[in-house]
Amino acid sequence: MIDRKYALLAGLMLAGCASQSDFLDSKQATAIDTAMQRAKFEMNCPAAQGSVLSRQYIQAPMGGPRMVTVGVDRAEYTIGAAGCGQRLTYVVVCSDGTEGCIAGDGRR
């Protein structure tokens, strides 16, 4: 018989994974839009298309004598943009509690 403590711990871990996935899902469309606005301008290519190459959840660090959260959770995406014979990748970061995202410089 599984101890209740282990069952509760497993449930909390699964809930944490689900909420991370939900957070990534909720920011993904904005991340793609942000990268593609920049890509279309830099590539001078209104027809450029984008796709998510990778994504990851970055938990806010803990610090201080009481080990409290310092900062906010973030979602990081690598977005590939292609069009007009060109390809670029962008790293896009979206912070929890904000509507927008930031796209770093495109790399060829």
Secondary structure by P-SEA (a helix, b strand, c coil): cccaaaaaaaaaaaaaaaaaaaaaaaaaaaaaaaaaaaaaaaaccccbbbbbcbbbbbcccccccccccccccbbbbbcccccccbbbbbbbbbbccccccccccccc
